[in-house]
Amino acid sequence: MTQMQNCTIPIIKLGQLGLENKGEPSDNEWKRVATELKTAFENIGFVYLSGHGIPDQQVDWLFKAGEAFFSLPQDRKDSYQRREESYHGYVAINSEKLDRSYENEVRESFNIRNADECFPDDEVPEFRVSSRDFLISCNNLAYRIFTAMSLGLGLPRDFFSDAHRLLSKNGNSSVARVLFYPPVPADKLLNSTRCGEHSDYGTLTLLFQDDIGGLQVYTREKWIDADSIPGTILVNIGDLLQLWTSGKFKATKHRVVIPKDEERQRLCRRSLVYFIHPDDSKLIKPLDDSKEFEPITSKDYLDKRLTETCKLSSS
């Protein structure tokens, strides 16, 4: 495992586990990646993965579709507002708040549950197909990560994969988010942020981001920058996996701040984030049978956390 200079977030080379390898990885490769992932998730909960095999073209295509959507008039975007029952659709600026110390959290998003949901086909016809291709690749990669996680924890090989069999299908609430952070007006800088401090809710998060910067991770000592590294994706675990592993894996706080550099403040920030959750009916309980928390289904836990976020946004 190599380390970023002056940073505690490790970079792991997926090697034979990358999607470009169509064969079965060797036992040694599974063990290597499993060990390195386990160490990263125990220490900081974040890791950069290189050699993942998700094509740059797929990511760029979805970024461009998102840009086209966010450039639409506000009333057209609002017509695709997120539906509570599926989490799919448009989320306007300040609809969600994660940090009550700020007046504004300046971001908007389009949430993608699966490619069969409602899309702005008339305005952005490429949005649906680019979303489908992106989700297929992310799901294939997620299953390889799940296998490595299971092996690292000494669990049956398919333990985590079996809990996520319905990714991008009915019965699973995982969602990809095309996120857009517009420039913040100078008169609102003091009372605004881009994304407040939080930890994610589910199992894993896959993040693709541009080079504008602003993402920071709390290392339990200080905030560090988690900038984009070419050829990698950033992966972190969520609260549900921390509970599931009885605290072995750490769900780490992170945030997106407005850059101090005035030139960058005038630029937009873009990211693609895939929040992965177990299948809705999966009952989550501590692996060591501890009584740290009461067993809860994946869907009930997600609904609870989203309700808390929505309450904060209206307070």
SULKA-V380605 format. One record per residue. N is the residue number from 1. RES is the residue in one letter. PSI is psi in whole degrees, -180 to 180 (* if undefined). OMEGA is omega in degrees with one decimal (NA if undefined). Layout:
# SULKA-V380605
N/RES/PSI/OMEGA  N/RES/PSI/OMEGA
This chain:
# SULKA-V380605
1/M/129/177.2  2/T/157/-178.6  3/Q/142/169.8  4/M/141/177.3  5/Q/133/178.1  6/N/30/-179.7  7/C/148/-178.3  8/T/1/176.7  9/I/118/-176.6  10/P/161/172.1  11/I/124/178.6  12/I/130/174.5  13/K/119/-177.7  14/L/-24/176.9  15/G/-123/-177.2  16/Q/-13/178.0  17/L/-10/178.3  18/G/154/-174.7  19/L/-20/179.3  20/E/-20/176.3  21/N/111/-177.0  22/K/-11/179.6  23/G/179/179.1  24/E/126/176.8  25/P/153/178.4  26/S/161/177.4  27/D/-39/-179.8  28/N/-38/178.6  29/E/-42/176.3  30/W/-45/-178.3  31/K/-41/-179.4  32/R/-52/-178.0  33/V/-40/179.2  34/A/-45/-179.6  35/T/-44/-177.9  36/E/-39/176.6  37/L/-45/-179.7  38/K/-45/179.8  39/T/-44/-179.5  40/A/-44/-177.3  41/F/-28/175.8  42/E/-34/-173.8  43/N/-46/-174.7  44/I/-19/177.6  45/G/3/178.3  46/F/150/176.5  47/V/142/169.0  48/Y/134/176.7  49/L/124/174.9  50/S/158/-178.2  51/G/30/-176.1  52/H/-29/174.6  53/G/0/174.0  54/I/122/-173.0  55/P/136/175.4  56/D/-35/-177.7  57/Q/-39/179.0  58/Q/-43/179.8  59/V/-47/-179.7  60/D/-40/-179.1  61/W/-43/-180.0  62/L/-37/173.6  63/F/-46/-177.8  64/K/-38/176.5  65/A/-40/177.3  66/G/-44/178.4  67/E/-42/179.2  68/A/-40/179.7  69/F/-47/-175.9  70/F/-16/176.8  71/S/-5/178.8  72/L/158/173.6  73/P/150/-174.8  74/Q/-38/-178.4  75/D/-31/177.1  76/R/-41/177.4  77/K/-43/-179.0  78/D/-25/-180.0  79/S/-14/177.3  80/Y/29/-175.5  81/Q/145/-178.4  82/R/136/176.9  83/R/131/-174.5  84/E/-34/-174.7  85/E/-20/-176.9  86/S/-11/-176.9  87/Y/3/-175.4  88/H/137/174.0  89/G/-170/-172.2  90/Y/139/176.6  91/V/116/-174.4  92/A/166/177.5  93/I/135/178.8  94/N/9/173.6  95/S/-25/177.0  96/E/140/174.3  97/K/135/-178.6  98/L/-11/-178.2  99/D/110/-174.5  100/R/-6/179.0  101/S/-12/178.6  102/Y/144/176.4  103/E/-34/-176.8  104/N/138/167.1  105/E/105/-164.6  106/V/87/174.7  107/R/155/171.6  108/E/160/-175.9  109/S/161/166.3  110/F/117/-178.4  111/N/136/-176.9  112/I/110/177.4  113/R/-52/172.8  114/N/173/-173.1  115/A/-4/179.5  116/D/-3/-180.0  117/E/-175/-178.6  118/C/128/177.5  119/F/159/176.8  120/P/66/-173.1  121/D/-35/-179.4  122/D/-41/-176.3  123/E/-41/-176.7  124/V/79/-172.7  125/P/-23/-178.2  126/E/-7/-175.4  127/F/-45/-175.0  128/R/-51/-175.1  129/V/-35/177.6  130/S/-35/176.4  131/S/-43/-179.8  132/R/-49/-177.9  133/D/-40/179.5  134/F/-45/-178.6  135/L/-40/179.0  136/I/-46/-179.8  137/S/-45/-179.2  138/C/-40/179.2  139/N/-42/178.2  140/N/-41/178.4  141/L/-40/-178.6  142/A/-41/-179.5  143/Y/-32/176.7  144/R/-39/176.4  145/I/-42/179.3  146/F/-43/179.5  147/T/-46/179.0  148/A/-40/177.5  149/M/-45/-179.7  150/S/-46/-179.8  151/L/-39/-179.7  152/G/-30/-179.2  153/L/5/179.0  154/G/27/-179.3  155/L/165/173.3  156/P/144/-173.1  157/R/-39/-175.1  158/D/16/-174.5  159/F/-55/-177.4  160/F/-35/178.4  161/S/-41/-179.3  162/D/-23/179.7  163/A/-4/-176.3  164/H/37/-174.1  165/R/-16/-174.1  166/L/26/178.8  167/L/132/-179.5  168/S/23/176.5  169/K/167/174.3  170/N/138/-178.1  171/G/2/174.8  172/N/135/-172.9  173/S/19/173.6  174/S/147/-176.0  175/V/137/171.1  176/A/144/-179.8  177/R/124/170.0  178/V/111/-172.1  179/L/139/-179.9  180/F/125/179.8  181/Y/101/-178.4  182/P/165/174.9  183/P/148/179.9  184/V/125/179.2  185/P/145/-176.1  186/A/-35/-176.8  187/D/-4/179.7  188/K/3/-174.3  189/L/-42/-174.6  190/L/-26/-175.1  191/N/16/-174.0  192/S/155/168.1  193/T/175/179.0  194/R/-39/175.4  195/C/122/-175.6  196/G/164/-179.9  197/E/133/-179.3  198/H/167/163.9  199/S/155/-177.9  200/D/167/-168.0  201/Y/-30/-165.8  202/G/-132/-177.0  203/T/-66/-178.3  204/L/155/171.6  205/T/130/174.3  206/L/126/-175.0  207/L/130/171.5  208/F/126/-175.4  209/Q/157/175.9  210/D/-171/-173.9  211/D/19/-179.9  212/I/-31/179.1  213/G/177/179.1  214/G/-25/178.6  215/L/131/178.1  216/Q/146/-179.2  217/V/138/179.8  218/Y/121/-174.8  219/T/16/-175.6  220/R/2/174.2  221/E/-38/-177.7  222/K/167/174.5  223/W/133/176.2  224/I/151/178.0  225/D/141/175.5  226/A/69/-175.5  227/D/165/177.0  228/S/135/173.6  229/I/119/-177.8  230/P/137/177.5  231/G/4/-179.7  232/T/162/164.4  233/I/154/179.3  234/L/129/-177.6  235/V/136/174.3  236/N/162/-179.7  237/I/162/-179.5  238/G/176/-175.3  239/D/-38/-177.0  240/L/-38/177.5  241/L/-34/175.6  242/Q/-45/177.5  243/L/-43/-178.0  244/W/-41/-178.1  245/T/14/179.4  246/S/38/175.0  247/G/0/177.7  248/K/-46/176.9  249/F/140/-171.7  250/K/126/171.8  251/A/107/-169.2  252/T/140/176.9  253/K/144/175.8  254/H/169/-176.8  255/R/167/172.9  256/V/113/-177.8  257/V/162/175.5  258/I/128/-178.4  259/P/146/176.7  260/K/-27/179.2  261/D/123/-174.9  262/E/-35/180.0  263/E/-42/178.4  264/R/-27/176.6  265/Q/-26/-178.9  266/R/-1/-178.9  267/L/153/174.5  268/C/154/172.5  269/R/140/-179.6  270/R/145/172.4  271/S/157/171.6  272/L/127/-177.0  273/V/131/177.4  274/Y/110/179.4  275/F/115/-173.5  276/I/130/-179.5  277/H/154/172.5  278/P/165/176.0  279/D/146/-169.9  280/D/-41/-174.3  281/S/-2/-177.6  282/K/125/177.7  283/L/120/-177.0  284/I/125/176.7  285/K/155/-175.2  286/P/138/-179.2  287/L/-29/-178.9  288/D/11/178.2  289/D/21/176.9  290/S/167/179.8  291/K/27/-176.5  292/E/-36/175.1  293/F/156/179.8  294/E/139/177.2  295/P/143/-177.3  296/I/146/177.6  297/T/155/-179.5  298/S/-44/-177.7  299/K/-42/179.8  300/D/-39/179.8  301/Y/-44/179.5  302/L/-45/180.0  303/D/-40/179.2  304/K/-47/-177.9  305/R/-40/178.9  306/L/-35/177.1  307/T/-40/177.8  308/E/-40/179.5  309/T/-43/-179.4  310/C/-38/177.2  311/K/-40/179.9  312/L/-37/-177.7  313/S/-25/-177.9  314/S/0/-177.4  315/S/*/NA
